[in-house]
Amino acid sequence: MKCSTLLRWGTIILITIACNGGWATTPVVGAQAGTWHVATNGSDTTGDGAAANPFATIQQGIDAASQGDTVLVHPGIYKENVNFRGKNITVGSLFVTTGDQDYILQTIIDGKRNDHVVTFASGEAATARLSGFTISNGYAHGTPAPASSGGGIFCLNSNPTLTRLKVSSNEAVDEGGGLYFAMCSPTVQDVVITNNLAGGGGGGIRYSYGSVSLENVMVADNSARSDGAGIQFYHAEGTIENALIADNSGGAKGGGLSFDGCSPTFINVTVAGNWTSGQGGGLNVSFMSQPTLVNSIVWGNAPEQIYFDTDWPGQAVTIKYSDIQGAAAGIVTNGHGPVYWGRGNIATAPRFVNAGLGNYHLANGGPGINAGTAAGAPRTDIEGNPRPSPAGSHPDMGAYENPLGRPHPGHHHDR
């Protein structure tokens, strides 16, 4: 499949789902300086990491690499559990050299349901990069905690950069079925997180004690038996831009998002079609949490769109230029609060193209088109399309930009 952006094929995948029911003991030399090749027809015994004589496993490439090197992984399925071991290197599929996004689906790291698929737990920095893979079949079940968290990607006291990934079909006994971050400040861009399961909280992602940077991310069809089926935020701050949080299902607080002691900012985010058997189908806001929503859509979640937990005090939410089902009156505060209902908000059905099939683009003529604010808005949407579109119009609400906005004469809309 050939597509212009990762998030487009991510949407197609979700539609299809909806329709069809050891350190090297001696130095390894011989590879082209700085680049170590890995291929399914390679050898960890006779290979030297050269393009013509690759290693067979990604871990062998990592163990051979020096700081700043690249481990270039050729297409295929690699059944292993990978650990960066403190190395600030790039591990990538051929996507990183060609820009061909087909390699993301063709280059799979399969965790064999043995452990975390990929581990960052030795103080890796932002120059530790993972890019261009499908991460699947991880099963975090070790002891002691948090070894039982992070089925797909496990990150502890590290700040890696994760780009152009599909994290799918992973499981954690405890938290973070897809991704687990604790005391980390990672960068996560252009990632699809789908069909992951957590026995605790954070079916898609669990963030705790760090700073969040999420951009162009789809978190959909994940499950958690506890809080935050899509994303669970626990004492974590940061910014989330251009995100779709949709069709996740939970067993306690927050079908889409749950917050405990944190106040992240969401800009151009769509939270839709999420469900929980507890409270807060869209957002559950607990213990001193005060999230901010700008240019966002919260619609079609059950049982409530936004719910303030009754167990703890100090909750608030700030909402501006957003489409919230039920408006301010529909936010269940349980006597907590306040709700800062800013300007530019609406409460009109957003007219998604086909929410039943996971297509949360705005249909032509939808009320969220040209209804956002340019202040702080990203310059592109979740698919890389220009925002606003056309130039001179206002940004749309939600993750996706419709090209049929109307140019404006510079009136007071963004002031």
N, C-alpha and C positions, 0 to 999 in steps of 0.2 A: 504494500500500500504506500502510495506516494502522497504526502501532504505537506503543506507549507509550514505548519507548526505542530509541535508536540501536542498542544492542547486540542487541536482539531482531531487528530486520531484518537486522543483520549475520549472525546465525546462520542466518536463512532463506536469505540469499544463498549462504552456504557450503553449505547443504544442497542448493540448486539446482545449484551447481557440481558437487557430488559426484555428483548424480543424472545430469546431462547432460554425463556425460563431460567611447619618447624623452622627456624632460622637456617640459612645455608651455613654449613660448617667451614667452607672455604670461599674466598671471593670468586665470583663468576665474571669472566671477561669475554670480550669478543663481540658484544652488541655494538651497533652504531651508538656513538657517544650520546648519552642522555636518554636514549629510547630503548626500551626492552619490549620485545614482542612476545605475545602469547597466542597460541592457536591450538585448536582441538587435536591437530595432527602433530603437535610438537612433543618434546620430551624434557622432563625435568632431570633426566640422567645424562643424556648426550647433548641436549640443547644448550646454547649459550646466550639466547635471547636476541640473536640477530634476526633480521627479517627472514633470512633463508634457513635459519636454524632456531626456531622459537621454543620457548618453554611450553609446557602443557598446562600449567596452572597459573592462575592469577597470583596466588600467594608466593610462588617461586619468583615471579617478576617483582613483586613488592620487596621480597627479601634481598634480591639482587640490587635493587635500585638505591641510589644515593639521593640526598635531599635535592629537590628541584628536578629530578628526572621524571620521565613519562613511561608508564606501563601501558602499552597499546595492545588492546585485546581484539583479536579478529573474531568474526561471527561464529556462533555456536553456543552450545549449552555447557556451562562449567559448573559441575556439581561439587561445590566446596563452600567453606565458610572462611571469609576473608577478613584479615585484621591488618590495618595500616601500621600498627606497631610504632607509632610516634613519627612516622615519616611524612614530611610535607612534600608530597609528590602528586602527580596527576595519574589517576587510573581511569582510562577511558576506552570506549569502543572506537571503531573507525569513524564514528560521528565526529569526534574531536578534530580529525584531520580533513574530513570531506564535507562536513555539514549535512550529510545525507541522513535524514531521520529514520529511514528504514532500519539502520543499524541498531536503533534503540530496541526494537522488537526482535531483532535477529541475534542479539548478544545478551544471553541470559545467565545470571548468576543464581543457581538453584541451591538453596541451603540444605536440601535433603531432609528437611524437618529434623535437623540435628541441633541447631543453635541459631544465634543471630546470623543473618546472611553476611552482613558487613559490620565491622566493629571499629569505632574510633574511641579509644579509651586511654591514650597515652599522651595527652596534651597536644594533639594535632592542631595546627593553626588554620587560618583561612586558605593558605596555599596547599592544604591537603584537599584535593579535588576528586570527586567521583562524578563521572559524566557519561551519559549515553548507554545506559543499561536498563534491562528489566530485572528487578530484584524480586525473587519469589521463593516460595516453599520454605521460608524460615519458620522455626518454632523455638521460641525462647522459653525454656523450662528449667534452667539451672538454679542452683542455690549457692550462696545465699542471695537474697535480693540485693541489687536489682537484676541479677542474672536471668530472672524469669520475665524480664521486660525487653521490648524491642525485637519483635520477630523479624522484621526486614532489616532495619538499620538501628544499631545501638550506639549511642553517643554519650560519653560521660567525661566531664571536665575537658572538653575539646570544642573547637570552633571550625569545623570543616565547611567546605563549599559543595553543595549538592545541586547538580543541574541536569536537566534533560533525562529524567528517570521515570520509569513506571514501577511503582512499588505495589505489588499485587499478590494476593493469596498467601499472606503470612499470618502467623498467630503468635500471641504471647499469653502465657498463663496468667501474667499479672497485667502490666500496663504497656500501652503502645504497641498495638498489633502490627502496624506498619512501620512507624518510626518512634524512637524514644530518645528524648533529650533531657539530660539532667546536669545543671550547672554548666550549660553550654550557651554559646551565642553563634549558632550556625547561620549560613545563608542558604536558603532553599528557593530555587527558581526553576520554573518550567517543569514541574513534577506532577504526575498523575498518581494518586494514592487511592486504591480501590480494592474492595473485597478482602479487607483485612479484619482480623478478629482479636479482641482483647478480652481476657477473662475478668480483668478489672476495668480501669478506665482508659480512654483514648484509643478507640478502635482504629482510627487512622493515624493520629499523632498524639503523643503525650509530651508536653513541655513543662518542665519544672525548674525553678530557680535559675533563670537566664533571661536572655533577650531574644525575642523572636524577629526574624526577617523572612517573611514569606511573600513571594511574588509570582504571579502567574501559576497558581496551584489549583488543581482539582482534587477535592477530597469527597469521594462519593461511594455509596454502597458499602460502607464499613459498618461493623457492629461492635458493640461493647456491652458486657453484662453489667457494667456499672456506669460511671459518669462519662459524658463527652464521647459519644459514639463517633463523631467526626473528629473533633480536636478537644483535648482536655488541657486547659491552662491552669497551672498551679504555681502561684507566685512567680509568674513569668510576664515580662513586659515586651513591648515592641510594636511592629507595624505589619499588617497584612494587607497587601494590595492585589487587586485583580484575582480574586479567589472565588471558586464555586464550591460551596459546602452543601451537598445535596444527597437526599435519599439514604441517609445514614440512620441506623436504628439502635436504640440503647435500652438499657434495663433500669436506669435510675435517673440521674439529673442531666439533662441536656442531650437531646437527640443529635443536634448539629454541633453545638459548642457549649462547654461548661467552663466557668470561671471561678477560681477560688484564690482570693488575695492577689488579684492582678487587674491591670487596666490597659490592655492593648488597644490599638487604634485600627479600625477596619475601613479601608477606602476602596470603593468600587468592588464590593463583595456581594454575592448572591447566596442567601441562606434559604433553601427551599426544599420542601418535600421530606424533611427529616421527622423522625418519630421517636418517642420514648414511652415506656410504660410508666415512667415517673412523672416529673414535672419539667416543663420547658422544652418543648419539641424543637424549637429553633435555638434559643439561648437560655441557659440557666445561670443566673448571676448570684454568687454567694460571697460570703465573708470579705467585706471591704473591697469588692471588685467594682470597678467603674469604667467599663468599656465605652468606646466612642465609635459610632457608625456614621460614615459620610458617603454619600453617593451610593448607598447600598439598598438591597432589597431583602426583606424578610417576609416570606409569604408561603402559605400552604404547609406549614409545619403543625405537628400535633403532639400533645393536646394544646399547648399554648405557643404563641410566637416568641414572647419574652417573659420570663418568670423570675421573680426575686425570691430566693430561698428564704424559708422561714426560720432556719436554724441559726443564722448569724446576722449581725448588723452591718451597717456601713455601705450598703449597695447603692449604686446610682448608674444611670446610663445617659449618655449624651447622643442625640440623634439630629443630624442635619442633612437636608437634601436627600432624603431617603424615602422609600416606599415601604410602609409598615402596615401589614394587615391588621385592621382594628384600630389603627392610629394610637395616640397616646393612651386613650381610654382602654384599649385592649391589652395594655401591658399590665400583667398581674404583679403588683408591688407588695401585696400582703402587709401594707402599712409601712413598708420601708421606702427608700427612695433618697433623693428625688429623681424624677424623670426630667431631664433638660431637653425639652422639645424645641429645637431650633427652627430657623426659617427654612423654607423650601421643601418641607416634608409633604407627602401625599399618602393617601390610603386607598388606592385604586388598583384593582387587579392588573398586574403588570403585563399580561398578555404574552406569556412565553410561547415560543413556536410550538413545542410539544413536550410539556412537562412529563407526561406519562411515559415518554420514551427517553427521558433524560436530556432533552434539548431545551436549555434555558436561555437561548438567544431571545432577544426581544423581537416580537413580530412587528412588522411595519405598522406605524401609527400607534404603538403602545405608549402609555402615559409617561413612562420613564425615559423616553427618548428626548434629548435636549433639555432634560429637567435637572441635571446635576450642577455642581459648581466646579469651576476650573481651579479654584484654590486648593492646592495640594494634590490634585488628581494626577495619576500617572499619564504619561504621554502616549502610551499604547494600551490596548485592552489585553485580556487574557490570551488572545490568539495572536498578538503582535500587530493588530490593526491600529491605524492612527486613532488617537483620542484627543480632542473630539473629531468627529467626522460628520460633515465636511469641516475643513478649517474655518474658523470664525463662528462656529456654533458652540453651544454648551455641551459638555460631556453628558453621556447618558448615565442613568443609574444602573447599578449592577456590574457584573464581570464582563459582559459583552457589549461592544459598541455597534449600534446599528448605523449604517452609512447615510441614513435619511434624516439626519438632524437638520435644523434650519438655522442659517446664519442669523446673527443677532446684531442689533445696532449699538451695542455697548451700553445697555441700560443697567439698572441697579442690581441685576440678578446675583452677581458674585460679591457684592459689597456687604 
